[in-house]
Amino acid sequence: AGFYELSSGMDSGVSPSLIQDNQYSFGVNVTSRKGFSRTRPKFRQIQLNWQGDADAADWFNSHPITGQSYYSTLNGQQLLVCCSGGRFYSFRINGNQATVFEITPSSGRMSENHSTVWFCQAAQYLVAQDGVHLAFIFDGSQGRYANPNGVDPDTGEPIPEVPTGKQMAYINYRLFVTLPNGREIAAGDIA
């Protein structure tokens, strides 16, 4: 039948006869940004320039990446942040070079045995969770773990800064955290 533009992208969840005129049913290695179909961008080699402890590069290279996220700071700096073997790293990419910093808090790393770490940017913070340890919070320059001894100012009840959990979403200035049991969701205060 043909098409003029593909601004609605791919929809393989329904029969091809039911999709819109500006969609396609299935594509492999294809992107449809700005309404036009083209081959996805190629991977490129990036030189890593490690800063700080020499052990950080060895650890990163010998452990799998268990989670990663794009992070944009308040001043517009763009970083890639990942967890590898329970330790956290930030990558500032500039062309074909990346400056890499380890941002694991000095109090220690998360377990290297967890297969998944979930990330979510909430306002100026990037939060990472593995469902077991305290939440990791990154502000663009340093990482720390959530304060487990917070107190509700209205009731005096103990509440953690960010509860330990798994998947997260930041919606309408509120962080939602799936608790470790996978059946409950905690909603934070409005930022």
Accessible surface in RSA format (square Angstrom, percent):
REM  Atomic radii and reference values for relative SASA: ProtOr
REM  Chains: A
REM  Algorithm: Lee & Richards
REM  Probe-radius: 1.40
REM  Slices: 20
REM RES _ NUM      All-atoms   Total-Side   Main-Chain    Non-polar    All polar
REM                ABS   REL    ABS   REL    ABS   REL    ABS   REL    ABS   REL
RES ALA A   1   165.43 152.1  64.73  99.9 100.69 229.1  86.01 121.1  79.41 210.4
RES GLY A   2    65.48  80.7   0.00   N/A  65.48  80.7  35.27  96.8  30.20  67.6
RES PHE A   3   122.97  61.5  89.61  55.5  33.36  86.8  96.62  58.6  26.35  75.4
RES TYR A   4   212.92  99.4 190.59 108.4  22.33  58.1 145.40 109.3  67.53  83.2
RES GLU A   5    63.31  36.3  61.35  46.4   1.96   4.7  39.88  77.1  23.43  19.1
RES LEU A   6     5.89   3.3   5.89   4.2   0.00   0.0   5.89   4.1   0.00   0.0
RES SER A   7    74.72  63.1  43.12  57.5  31.61  72.8  33.48  71.3  41.24  57.8
RES SER A   8    48.69  41.1  22.36  29.8  26.34  60.7  14.77  31.5  33.92  47.5
RES GLY A   9    12.49  15.4   0.00   N/A  12.49  15.4  12.35  33.9   0.14   0.3
RES MET A  10    90.61  46.9  60.45  40.0  30.16  71.8  58.23  49.5  32.38  42.9
RES ASP A  11    44.74  31.3  40.04  39.9   4.70  11.1  10.35  24.4  34.39  34.3
RES SER A  12    67.94  57.4  38.12  50.9  29.82  68.7  12.63  26.9  55.30  77.5
RES GLY A  13    70.72  87.2   0.00   N/A  70.72  87.2  37.88 104.0  32.83  73.5
RES VAL A  14    67.53  44.4  53.48  48.4  14.05  33.9  63.01  54.7   4.53  12.3
RES SER A  15    53.61  45.3  40.68  54.3  12.93  29.8  32.49  69.2  21.12  29.6
RES PRO A  16    87.94  64.1  77.58  70.7  10.37  37.7  77.58  64.0  10.37  64.4
RES SER A  17   101.19  85.5  61.22  81.7  39.97  92.1  58.09 123.7  43.10  60.4
RES LEU A  18   133.03  74.1 104.48  74.7  28.55  71.8 108.07  75.9  24.95  67.2
RES ILE A  19    34.75  19.8  15.69  11.7  19.06  45.9  18.04  13.0  16.71  45.3
RES GLN A  20   110.59  61.8  99.51  72.7  11.09  26.4  41.33  88.0  69.27  52.5
RES ASP A  21   137.86  96.6 119.87 119.3  17.99  42.5  43.74 102.9  94.12  93.9
RES ASN A  22    33.96  23.4  32.76  31.7   1.20   2.9  10.41  25.0  23.56  22.8
RES GLN A  23    29.02  16.2  18.17  13.3  10.85  25.8   0.00   0.0  29.02  22.0
RES TYR A  24    41.38  19.3  38.30  21.8   3.09   8.0  32.60  24.5   8.78  10.8
RES SER A  25    30.13  25.5  25.88  34.5   4.26   9.8  15.79  33.6  14.35  20.1
RES PHE A  26   139.49  69.8 114.96  71.2  24.53  63.8 114.96  69.7  24.53  70.2
RES GLY A  27    23.17  28.6   0.00   N/A  23.17  28.6   8.31  22.8  14.86  33.3
RES VAL A  28    98.07  64.5  81.14  73.5  16.94  40.8  83.57  72.6  14.50  39.3
RES ASN A  29    83.96  57.9  71.10  68.7  12.86  31.0  12.34  29.7  71.61  69.2
RES VAL A  30    57.42  37.8  32.88  29.8  24.54  59.1  32.88  28.6  24.54  66.6
RES THR A  31    29.02  20.6  24.11  24.4   4.91  11.7  20.90  28.1   8.11  12.3
RES SER A  32    22.92  19.4  10.68  14.3  12.24  28.2   1.52   3.2  21.40  30.0
RES ARG A  33   178.63  75.0 171.09  87.2   7.55  18.0  56.04  76.6 122.59  74.3
RES LYS A  34   189.32  92.4 150.80  92.5  38.52  91.7 112.01 100.8  77.31  82.3
RES GLY A  35     5.83   7.2   0.00   N/A   5.83   7.2   3.46   9.5   2.38   5.3
RES PHE A  36   117.50  58.8 116.39  72.1   1.11   2.9 117.50  71.2   0.00   0.0
RES SER A  37    54.62  46.2  27.83  37.1  26.79  61.7  10.38  22.1  44.23  62.0
RES ARG A  38   122.15  51.3 112.12  57.2  10.04  23.9  59.44  81.2  62.71  38.0
RES THR A  39   106.83  76.0  91.49  92.8  15.34  36.6  55.30  74.3  51.53  77.9
RES ARG A  40    85.60  35.9  78.69  40.1   6.91  16.5  36.71  50.2  48.89  29.6
RES PRO A  41   104.92  76.5  89.03  81.2  15.89  57.8 100.28  82.8   4.64  28.8
RES LYS A  42   177.67  86.7 154.49  94.8  23.17  55.2 102.31  92.1  75.35  80.3
RES PHE A  43   172.89  86.5 151.61  93.9  21.27  55.4 154.96  93.9  17.93  51.3
RES ARG A  44   133.54  56.1 106.37  54.2  27.16  64.7  46.99  64.2  86.54  52.5
RES GLN A  45   170.74  95.5 156.04 114.0  14.70  35.0  64.39 137.0 106.35  80.7
RES ILE A  46    52.37  29.8  29.44  21.9  22.93  55.3  30.43  21.9  21.94  59.5
RES GLN A  47   108.56  60.7 100.26  73.3   8.30  19.8  28.70  61.1  79.86  60.6
RES LEU A  48    57.52  32.0  45.73  32.7  11.79  29.6  45.73  32.1  11.79  31.7
RES ASN A  49    53.25  36.7  48.56  46.9   4.69  11.3  19.19  46.2  34.06  32.9
RES TRP A  50    66.05  26.5  38.07  18.4  27.97  65.7  31.09  16.6  34.96  56.7
RES GLN A  51    72.95  40.8  66.97  48.9   5.97  14.2   8.76  18.6  64.18  48.7
RES GLY A  52    78.79  97.2   0.00   N/A  78.79  97.2  41.50 113.9  37.29  83.5
RES ASP A  53    88.54  62.0  70.03  69.7  18.51  43.8  34.97  82.3  53.57  53.4
RES ALA A  54    83.17  76.5  68.32 105.4  14.85  33.8  76.35 107.5   6.82  18.1
RES ASP A  55    66.29  46.4  61.37  61.1   4.92  11.6  25.41  59.8  40.88  40.8
RES ALA A  56     0.37   0.3   0.37   0.6   0.00   0.0   0.37   0.5   0.00   0.0
RES ALA A  57    17.95  16.5  17.95  27.7   0.00   0.0  17.95  25.3   0.00   0.0
RES ASP A  58    97.47  68.3  92.11  91.7   5.35  12.7  26.35  62.0  71.12  70.9
RES TRP A  59    43.05  17.3  40.27  19.5   2.77   6.5  42.86  22.9   0.19   0.3
RES PHE A  60    28.22  14.1  23.85  14.8   4.36  11.4  23.85  14.5   4.36  12.5
RES ASN A  61   113.26  78.1  75.86  73.3  37.40  90.1  30.90  74.4  82.36  79.6
RES SER A  62    80.22  67.8  46.01  61.4  34.21  78.8  50.06 106.6  30.16  42.3
RES HIS A  63    37.68  20.6  27.41  19.1  10.27  26.3  21.56  22.2  16.12  18.8
RES PRO A  64    95.87  69.9  84.17  76.7  11.69  42.5  95.18  78.6   0.69   4.3
RES ILE A  65    89.01  50.7  60.57  45.1  28.44  68.5  60.57  43.6  28.44  77.2
RES THR A  66    20.25  14.4   8.79   8.9  11.46  27.3  12.18  16.4   8.07  12.2
RES GLY A  67     8.00   9.9   0.00   N/A   8.00   9.9   7.92  21.7   0.08   0.2
RES GLN A  68   108.90  60.9  90.95  66.5  17.95  42.7  26.25  55.9  82.65  62.7
RES SER A  69    23.99  20.3  15.84  21.1   8.15  18.8  10.52  22.4  13.47  18.9
RES TYR A  70   124.81  58.3 113.30  64.5  11.51  30.0 101.82  76.5  23.00  28.4
RES TYR A  71     0.69   0.3   0.69   0.4   0.00   0.0   0.00   0.0   0.69   0.8
RES SER A  72    35.87  30.3  32.29  43.1   3.58   8.3  16.15  34.4  19.72  27.6
RES THR A  73    18.43  13.1  12.46  12.6   5.96  14.2  12.56  16.9   5.87   8.9
RES LEU A  74   149.30  83.1 113.62  81.3  35.68  89.7 116.98  82.2  32.32  87.0
RES ASN A  75   130.81  90.2  89.81  86.8  41.00  98.7  48.22 116.1  82.60  79.8
RES GLY A  76    46.30  57.1   0.00   N/A  46.30  57.1  30.56  83.9  15.74  35.3
RES GLN A  77    60.81  34.0  50.45  36.9  10.35  24.7  26.59  56.6  34.22  26.0
RES GLN A  78   113.01  63.2  99.98  73.1  13.03  31.0  17.68  37.6  95.34  72.3
RES LEU A  79     9.45   5.3   6.44   4.6   3.01   7.6   9.03   6.3   0.42   1.1
RES LEU A  80    70.39  39.2  68.28  48.8   2.11   5.3  68.32  48.0   2.07   5.6
RES VAL A  81     0.00   0.0   0.00   0.0   0.00   0.0   0.00   0.0   0.00   0.0
RES CYS A  82     1.29   1.0   1.29   1.4   0.00   0.0   1.26   3.2   0.03   0.0
RES CYS A  83     0.17   0.1   0.17   0.2   0.00   0.0   0.00   0.0   0.17   0.2
RES SER A  84     0.00   0.0   0.00   0.0   0.00   0.0   0.00   0.0   0.00   0.0
RES GLY A  85     0.76   0.9   0.00   N/A   0.76   0.9   0.76   2.1   0.00   0.0
RES GLY A  86     2.76   3.4   0.00   N/A   2.76   3.4   0.97   2.7   1.80   4.0
RES ARG A  87    24.79  10.4  24.79  12.6   0.00   0.0   5.31   7.3  19.48  11.8
RES PHE A  88     0.00   0.0   0.00   0.0   0.00   0.0   0.00   0.0   0.00   0.0
RES TYR A  89     0.00   0.0   0.00   0.0   0.00   0.0   0.00   0.0   0.00   0.0
RES SER A  90     5.54   4.7   5.53   7.4   0.00   0.0   0.00   0.0   5.54   7.8
RES PHE A  91    14.09   7.0  14.06   8.7   0.02   0.1  14.06   8.5   0.02   0.1
RES ARG A  92    96.35  40.5  94.27  48.1   2.08   4.9  27.35  37.4  69.00  41.8
RES ILE A  93    72.37  41.2  46.45  34.6  25.92  62.5  46.45  33.4  25.92  70.3
RES ASN A  94   121.70  83.9 112.56 108.8   9.14  22.0  25.71  61.9  95.99  92.8
RES GLY A  95    47.02  58.0   0.00   N/A  47.02  58.0  36.71 100.7  10.31  23.1
RES ASN A  96    91.79  63.3  84.27  81.4   7.52  18.1  20.41  49.1  71.38  69.0
RES GLN A  97    89.44  50.0  89.08  65.1   0.36   0.9  32.74  69.7  56.71  43.0
RES ALA A  98     1.70   1.6   0.83   1.3   0.87   2.0   1.70   2.4   0.00   0.0
RES THR A  99    36.22  25.8  36.04  36.5   0.18   0.4   8.56  11.5  27.66  41.8
RES VAL A 100     0.00   0.0   0.00   0.0   0.00   0.0   0.00   0.0   0.00   0.0
RES PHE A 101    73.53  36.8  73.31  45.4   0.22   0.6  73.53  44.6   0.00   0.0
RES GLU A 102    51.54  29.6  25.87  19.6  25.68  61.1  15.17  29.3  36.37  29.7
RES ILE A 103    13.25   7.5   6.42   4.8   6.83  16.4  12.42   8.9   0.83   2.3
RES THR A 104    28.34  20.2   8.84   9.0  19.50  46.5   8.84  11.9  19.50  29.5
RES PRO A 105    13.47   9.8   5.98   5.5   7.49  27.2  10.10   8.3   3.37  20.9
RES SER A 106   130.35 110.1  83.72 111.7  46.63 107.4  60.03 127.8  70.32  98.5
RES SER A 107    97.13  82.1  52.70  70.3  44.43 102.3  58.25 124.0  38.88  54.5
RES GLY A 108    31.84  39.3   0.00   N/A  31.84  39.3  31.84  87.4   0.00   0.0
RES ARG A 109   101.41  42.6  76.68  39.1  24.72  58.9  16.56  22.6  84.84  51.4
RES MET A 110     2.36   1.2   1.38   0.9   0.98   2.3   2.36   2.0   0.00   0.0
RES SER A 111    31.85  26.9  21.17  28.3  10.68  24.6  19.99  42.6  11.87  16.6
RES GLU A 112    66.41  38.1  50.24  38.0  16.17  38.5  10.66  20.6  55.75  45.5
RES ASN A 113   131.95  91.0  99.23  95.9  32.73  78.8  32.86  79.1  99.09  95.8
RES HIS A 114    52.80  28.9  46.73  32.5   6.08  15.5  37.78  38.9  15.02  17.5
RES SER A 115    99.04  83.7  74.29  99.1  24.75  57.0  50.86 108.3  48.18  67.5
RES THR A 116    55.66  39.6  52.01  52.7   3.65   8.7  26.74  35.9  28.92  43.7
RES VAL A 117     9.53   6.3   3.72   3.4   5.81  14.0   3.72   3.2   5.81  15.8
RES TRP A 118    63.32  25.4  61.11  29.6   2.21   5.2  51.32  27.4  12.00  19.5
RES PHE A 119    31.06  15.5   3.48   2.2  27.58  71.8   3.48   2.1  27.58  78.9
RES CYS A 120    15.77  11.9   9.86  11.0   5.91  13.9   6.58  16.7   9.19   9.9
RES GLN A 121    56.13  31.4  41.46  30.3  14.66  34.9  21.81  46.4  34.31  26.0
RES ALA A 122    10.88  10.0   9.83  15.2   1.04   2.4   9.83  13.8   1.04   2.8
RES ALA A 123    44.08  40.5  20.73  32.0  23.35  53.1  36.94  52.0   7.14  18.9
RES GLN A 124    59.99  33.5  58.68  42.9   1.31   3.1  11.23  23.9  48.77  37.0
RES TYR A 125    83.16  38.8  83.16  47.3   0.00   0.0  46.04  34.6  37.12  45.8
RES LEU A 126     0.14   0.1   0.14   0.1   0.00   0.0   0.14   0.1   0.00   0.0
RES VAL A 127     3.78   2.5   3.78   3.4   0.00   0.0   3.78   3.3   0.00   0.0
RES ALA A 128     0.04   0.0   0.04   0.1   0.00   0.0   0.04   0.1   0.00   0.0
RES GLN A 129     0.00   0.0   0.00   0.0   0.00   0.0   0.00   0.0   0.00   0.0
RES ASP A 130     7.40   5.2   0.25   0.3   7.15  16.9   0.05   0.1   7.35   7.3
RES GLY A 131     8.71  10.7   0.00   N/A   8.71  10.7   1.04   2.8   7.67  17.2
RES VAL A 132    93.33  61.4  68.32  61.9  25.01  60.3  72.11  62.7  21.23  57.6
RES HIS A 133    57.06  31.2  52.87  36.7   4.19  10.7  37.15  38.3  19.91  23.2
RES LEU A 134    67.88  37.8  63.49  45.4   4.38  11.0  63.54  44.6   4.34  11.7
RES ALA A 135     0.00   0.0   0.00   0.0   0.00   0.0   0.00   0.0   0.00   0.0
RES PHE A 136     0.06   0.0   0.06   0.0   0.00   0.0   0.06   0.0   0.00   0.0
RES ILE A 137     8.14   4.6   7.21   5.4   0.94   2.3   7.21   5.2   0.94   2.5
RES PHE A 138     1.54   0.8   1.54   1.0   0.00   0.0   1.54   0.9   0.00   0.0
RES ASP A 139    62.25  43.6  43.31  43.1  18.93  44.8  14.14  33.3  48.11  48.0
RES GLY A 140    17.94  22.1   0.00   N/A  17.94  22.1   3.79  10.4  14.16  31.7
RES SER A 141    92.08  77.8  63.61  84.9  28.47  65.6  51.21 109.0  40.87  57.3
RES GLN A 142   117.43  65.7 114.00  83.3   3.43   8.2  27.30  58.1  90.13  68.4
RES GLY A 143    12.41  15.3   0.00   N/A  12.41  15.3   0.00   0.0  12.41  27.8
RES ARG A 144    98.69  41.4  98.29  50.1   0.40   0.9  54.51  74.5  44.17  26.8
RES TYR A 145    42.14  19.7  27.05  15.4  15.08  39.2  27.05  20.3  15.08  18.6
RES ALA A 146     2.27   2.1   0.42   0.7   1.85   4.2   0.42   0.6   1.85   4.9
RES ASN A 147    74.33  51.3  69.83  67.5   4.50  10.8  23.01  55.4  51.32  49.6
RES PRO A 148    64.37  46.9  49.83  45.4  14.54  52.8  49.83  41.1  14.54  90.3
RES ASN A 149   113.21  78.1  96.40  93.2  16.81  40.5  28.11  67.7  85.10  82.3
RES GLY A 150    18.24  22.5   0.00   N/A  18.24  22.5  18.06  49.6   0.18   0.4
RES VAL A 151    93.06  61.2  71.82  65.0  21.25  51.2  71.82  62.4  21.25  57.6
RES ASP A 152    35.36  24.8  35.18  35.0   0.18   0.4   0.69   1.6  34.67  34.6
RES PRO A 153   126.21  92.0  85.92  78.3  40.29 146.4  97.09  80.2  29.11 180.9
RES ASP A 154   135.00  94.6  97.57  97.1  37.43  88.5  28.50  67.1 106.50 106.2
RES THR A 155    90.64  64.5  58.42  59.2  32.22  76.8  64.91  87.2  25.74  38.9
RES GLY A 156    49.26  60.7   0.00   N/A  49.26  60.7  26.52  72.8  22.74  50.9
RES GLU A 157   105.50  60.6 104.59  79.1   0.92   2.2  31.59  61.1  73.91  60.3
RES PRO A 158   105.26  76.7  88.23  80.4  17.03  61.9  88.93  73.4  16.32 101.5
RES ILE A 159    72.34  41.2  71.60  53.3   0.74   1.8  71.96  51.8   0.38   1.0
RES PRO A 160    56.78  41.4  49.06  44.7   7.72  28.1  49.10  40.5   7.68  47.7
RES GLU A 161    82.69  47.5  49.30  37.3  33.38  79.5  36.12  69.9  46.57  38.0
RES VAL A 162    15.72  10.3  14.67  13.3   1.05   2.5  15.20  13.2   0.52   1.4
RES PRO A 163    34.20  24.9  33.92  30.9   0.27   1.0  34.20  28.2   0.00   0.0
RES THR A 164    32.43  23.1  25.39  25.7   7.04  16.8  16.36  22.0  16.07  24.3
RES GLY A 165     0.00   0.0   0.00   N/A   0.00   0.0   0.00   0.0   0.00   0.0
RES LYS A 166    61.88  30.2  61.88  38.0   0.00   0.0  18.52  16.7  43.36  46.2
RES GLN A 167    87.06  48.7  85.86  62.7   1.20   2.9  41.13  87.6  45.92  34.8
RES MET A 168    26.92  13.9   0.00   0.0  26.92  64.1   3.64   3.1  23.28  30.8
RES ALA A 169    39.75  36.6  35.42  54.7   4.33   9.8  39.28  55.3   0.47   1.3
RES TYR A 170    63.17  29.5  36.67  20.9  26.50  69.0  35.92  27.0  27.25  33.6
RES ILE A 171    91.72  52.2  88.59  66.0   3.14   7.6  91.23  65.7   0.49   1.3
RES ASN A 172   125.33  86.4 107.63 104.0  17.70  42.6  31.02  74.7  94.31  91.2
RES TYR A 173   149.17  69.6 145.84  83.0   3.33   8.7  97.43  73.2  51.74  63.8
RES ARG A 174    74.00  31.1  73.80  37.6   0.21   0.5   7.44  10.2  66.56  40.3
RES LEU A 175    21.20  11.8  18.26  13.1   2.94   7.4  18.26  12.8   2.94   7.9
RES PHE A 176    61.16  30.6  59.97  37.1   1.19   3.1  60.28  36.5   0.89   2.5
RES VAL A 177     1.76   1.2   1.75   1.6   0.01   0.0   1.76   1.5   0.00   0.0
RES THR A 178    28.51  20.3  27.71  28.1   0.79   1.9  12.18  16.4  16.33  24.7
RES LEU A 179    41.18  22.9  41.18  29.5   0.00   0.0  41.18  28.9   0.00   0.0
RES PRO A 180    59.07  43.0  48.38  44.1  10.69  38.9  48.69  40.2  10.38  64.5
RES ASN A 181    72.59  50.1  42.33  40.9  30.26  72.9  33.23  80.0  39.35  38.0
RES GLY A 182    44.83  55.3   0.00   N/A  44.83  55.3  16.48  45.2  28.35  63.5
RES ARG A 183   203.26  85.3 167.60  85.4  35.66  84.9  73.11  99.9 130.16  78.9
RES GLU A 184    94.31  54.1  89.54  67.7   4.77  11.4  31.19  60.3  63.12  51.5
RES ILE A 185   120.19  68.4  88.23  65.7  31.95  77.0  88.23  63.5  31.95  86.7
RES ALA A 186    28.56  26.3  21.92  33.8   6.64  15.1  28.00  39.4   0.56   1.5
RES ALA A 187    59.45  54.7  27.44  42.3  32.01  72.8  27.93  39.3  31.51  83.5
RES GLY A 188    29.41  36.3   0.00   N/A  29.41  36.3  27.89  76.5   1.52   3.4
RES ASP A 189   124.98  87.5 106.95 106.5  18.03  42.6  32.54  76.6  92.45  92.2
RES ILE A 190   109.56  62.3  86.07  64.1  23.49  56.6  86.07  62.0  23.49  63.7
RES ALA A 191    90.11  82.8  27.06  41.8  63.04 143.4  65.95  92.9  24.16  64.0
END  Absolute sums over single chains surface
CHAIN  1 A    12100.7       9261.2       2839.5       6557.4       5543.3
END  Absolute sums over all chains
TOTAL         12100.7       9261.2       2839.5       6557.4       5543.3
